[in-house]
Amino acid sequence: MKLNSNDKERYSRQIGLKQFGELAQQKLLQAKVLVIGAGGLGCPALQYLAAAGIGNIGIVDDDTISLSNLHRQILYTTNDFDLPKATIAAGALLMLNPTITVNAFPVRLDTSNALELIRNYDIIIDGTDNFSSRYLINDACVLLKKPLIYGSVYQFEGQVAVFNVVNENNIPSANYRDLFPQQPNNEEVPNCSEAGVIGVLPGIIGTMMANECIKLIAGIGSLLTNKLLIYNALSNQTYEMDITPKEETTLLIPPNEAAFKAMQYSFSCEAEHSFEDVGIKDFLKLMQEEDTIVIDVREEGEKPVITSFEHINIPMSVLKRQKPEINQKNILVFCHAGIRSVDAAQYLSNGKNKVYNLKGGIIRWMSSL
């Protein structure tokens, strides 16, 4: 499609980029992107995608707007309380850019509607905040061969990755299950109440997700495929972890659409946190107690190498495949930035042990030395 004079003026600053140009803008205007979750991550992603000229945007969210949303979900105002997020977000985007198409789907995504909704879009952005939705969206995208842009936030730290992108040899990149193979059981899922997050962090991560989406459509730059980017808002440090596609992971994904629709993705929020986040001082104190084990859940070869205290290494990818039998009273877990170890701590909690997670991970540990 040719750009008209209005398009050329509206998008002039990005069209003027040597690596971008009119061809990339045409690709954006022809693209269809579905954003699932119009919350902390979805709001900034939606704003920048609409502003950039994504021609067709879909928004899936069955939630309504509340006061506690506003410190990070900046598409909404105090006049929007109790109104559907998907509908209000769509209206806000059209005010920003009335030349695009925006479709609101104020429904909960589940196995009965996911394939039909996702099938109609080129790229999927996962802005949800629970394990069940992430596994459901991932599996649907793998079945339909749709690229998936993933993001998550927890307190001061966030993650971004691009999954399921097919290369020139028709081989797909890693998917979410290559990072976390198994969905946690109900008793292992953190409570759905707010764990807390600094308001700007979803904005940073959501904007990164939009950036990956624009790059993917325009065919520019290097994507976060087969990688997980971890960002710490307190230190402004970033770290990239490699993700390797695994054959055994495909066995965990429903083999066809009928199997997908029969799959049980639990949305339970009944489980309580059964671990405790601790700072460096408490971590050191606990380390001295008898009957205690310290576990590094980083992947093999990750740096920095820790020699200042005794520990064992059980990578998160291994931990999720086979839960180890741990008999020690205290279990202390850590990772690079304190994100993966939250998942590990919850996974290892069984009511018999006391599990502790090092807040901020080894990054904060090293900065305190």
N, C-alpha and C positions, 0 to 999 in steps of 0.2 A: 504494500500500500504506500502511496506517496504522501509525504507530509504536506499539509496545507500551511498557509502563512501563520495561522494561530499556533499550530504545533511547533513551528520553527522558532517562534518567539517564546512560547511557554518553556520549551526544553532547550533553549539556546545554550545555556551554560554547560550542559552535558554533551550536547551535539558538537560543541566546539572542541571537545577533548579529542586529541589525535587518535587515541585508542578506541574511541567510541563512534562518533560520527552519526550520520543520518541512518545508515543501515542498522546500527544497533538500536536506535530509537524506533525504527519500524518494527523490529523484532519485539520490543517491549509492548508496543501498541497492539500487536497481534497475539500476545501471550495471555494465557488464562492461569491465574494463580488462586488456589484455595487456601485460606488461612483458617485453621481450626483453633479456636480459642481467641476471643477478643478481650483478653485481660492484659496483664502487665507486659507480656512479650508481644502479644498480637497487636496492641494499640500502636506502638512505634513502628512495627513492621508494616502495618496497614497504611499508616500516614506516609511513610517514605515510598512505598510501592505505588500508592495513588499519585503522589507528587511526581514520581519518576515517569509516570505514564503507562503503567501496566494496564492494558486495554480492558481486561475483564477480571474482576476480583470477586471471589466468593468468601463469605464470612459465616462460619458455623459456631454458634454459641447459644446455649439454652438458658444462660444465667441472666439475672437482672442486676442493675447497678446499685451499689450500696456506698455508704459514706467511707468505709474502710478501703474502697477501691481507688479513691481519688488521688492518693499520694503518688501513685505510679501509673494509673490508667488515664492518661491525660487527654484522651478523646472525649471524655465525659465531663459534665459539670454538676453542680449541686441541684440544678433543675431537672436532672435526669434520673433521680432516685426511683427505684422500683420499675424502671422501664427496661425493655429487653436490650441487652448489649449489642446484639447483631444488628438490630434495626437502627439504633441510635448511631452506631459506628458507621453504618452504610450512609446514613444521612450526612454525617460529618465529612466523610470522604468525598461525597458528591458536591458539597459546598467548597471543598478544597480544589477539586478537579471535576467539573461537570461534563467533561468530554469523554470520560470513561464509563464503563458499565460496572455497577456494583450490585451484587445479589446477596441478600440477607437470608440466612437459614437459621431461625431461632429455635433449633431443635438439639437434643442430645445426640451426639454421634454414637451409634452402636452397630452391631453386626447386621441389623436389618436395613440400614440406610447408608452405611459407609461406602460400600462399593459403588452404589449409584451416584453418590455425591462426588467421590474422588475421581471416578471415571471421566467426568466431564472437564477436568482441568489438567493442565500440563505439568504443574509443579505444586507440591503440597508443603505448607509450612505448619509445623506442629508447635503451637503456642499453648498447649495444655499444661496442667500442673499435677498430673497424677499418673502412676505407673500403668493403670489399666488402659487409659486412652492412648498412651505412647505405644504400647505393644499392639493394640488394635490398629492404630494408624499405620505403624510400621508394616504389619503383616498385610494390610490392604494394599499398601504401596508396592510391596514386593510382588504380590499377586498381579497387580495391574501394571507393573513396570513403570512406576511413577517416581521421579526424584523426590526426596523428602529432606527438608531442611529442619533440623532439630535444634532446640535451645532449652535450657533450664536455668533456674536461679535458686540459690539458697543463701539467705542472709547476706553476705558480702561477696559471694562467688557465683560465677556463671559458666555455662558450657555452650559451645556451638559446634555443630557438625553438619555435613552434607552427606546424606545416605543414598544408596541405590541409584547412582548415576552410571549409565552404561558408557564404556570407553569405545575407542575405535575398533576394538576386537570383539565388540558386543558382549563384554564381560562386565557385570555390574560391580560397583564398589561396595564396600561394607555397608551393612544395615544395622539398625539399632540393636538387634539381637547378637551381632558380632561383638558389641560392647557389653551388653548385659543380656546373656542368653535366655535366662528364665525369668518370667514374671514372679515377683515375690508372692508368697501365700498371704492370706488375709492378716494372719497374726504378725507378719513381717512388714506390713505396709505402715509407714508413719501416719500419725493422725492427720486428718485433712484440715485441721485448724491451722491458722497461720503460724509458721515457724519463724516468721519475721524476715523482712528483706528491706535493704536500703532502697529508697524509691527510685534513684537514678539507675540502679543496676539493670532492671528489666529494660529500661530505655537503651542502655548501652548494648545489651545482648540482643534485644529485638531489632535494633538498627543494624547490627552485624548480620543478623539473619536476612534482613532485607537486602543488604549488600551482596551476600552470597547468592541470593535469588536473582538480582540484577546481573551479576557476573555470569551466572549460569545461562540466562536467557541471551545475553549479548555476546557470549562466547569470548569473554575477556578475562585476563588475570588467572590466578591459581585458586582453585576451589579447595575447601576443607573436606575433600573426599579422602576416605581411609585415614582420617585424622580427627582428633577431638581437641578443640581449642578450649583452654581453661583460663579464665580471667579473674583476677582478684582485685576488687574495687578499693581495698584498703592500701594495698602496696602498688597498684597499677602494674603488677607483674602478669605476664601471660606465659602459658606453657602449652606446647603441642604434643599430644600423645598419639602414636601410630595405632591404627585399628586394622587388624588383618582379617579379611573375609575368610570364613571357615565353612567347610563342607557340612560339618555336623550341625551348624546353625540352621541350615535349610530344613532339617528334619523337624525343627520346632515350629515351623511356619505351616499353617494349613495348606495342603497341596492343591486345593482348588476352591472355587467360590462356594460350593455347597458345604465343604468342610469349614470354611471361614464362618459362614452364617450359623453353623452349629457350635462354634467355638464359644467357650465360656470365658469372658474377660470380666473379672469381678471388679465392681466399683465400690467395694466396702470401705467405709471410713471408720470402722469400729475399733480398729487396733490402736493401742496406745503406744507412745514412744517408750521403748524398753531399754534405752541406753542414755548415757549422759554426755553432753559436750563438756570438755574440760580444757582449761588453759594450760600453759606450759608448766607453771608451778605445781598445779595439782597432778599433772601427768607425771612429773618427776617424782613426786611424793608417792603416787600409786605404784610407780615402777619399782620402788624399794620394798614393797610389801611382799610377803611370802605368797606362794600359790598364785603367781601372776604371770601371764604371757603377753608379750608385745608383738603385734603383727603388722608388718608393712604390706599394704595391699596394692602397692604400685606394681606395674609390670616389670619383668626382669630387664635389667639394664638401664632403668630410669635413674637419672642423677638428680641431686647429689647422692653419693654413696654414704650411708650412715655407719659410722664406726664408733660413735661416742656412747652407745648403749647397746645391750644385747637385744636381739629381736630375731624373728623368723620372717621369711617372705612367702606370703600366699597371694599371688596376683588376683585381682578382682575377677579376671576372666576364668581363672581356675576355681575360685571360691564359688562362683555362681553355678559351675557345672557339677560340683560335688561338695556338699557341705561337710566340713571336717568335724570329727568328734573332738571337742575340746573340754577337758575336765577341770582346768584351773578355775579358781574362784573369780579372779579378775581377768578380763580380756581388754587389752588396750590396743586400739587400732589407729593407724595413721596412713596418710597418702601424701601426695605432693602439695595440694592446696586445701585439703579438708573437705572435698566434695565426694569423691568416691568412697572415702572412709565412713561417711554418714550412711551410705547404702550398705556398706559392709557391716557396720555396727548394728544396724537394724536387722540385717540378715542373720547375724550370729547370735542375736538375742533369743534366748529360749526359756527364760524364767528361772534357770538354774544358776546362771553366771551373772556377774555384774559386768556390763560392757561399757567402755568409755571411748569416746572419740576425741582425738586431738584437734581442737579448733584451729583453723588456719593451716593445718598440716605442717609439713617439714619446712615450707617456706617461712612460716612465722617462727618456727624453732630456730632456723639458721639466722634469721634477722635479730634474734634475741641474744646470740652469742657475743 
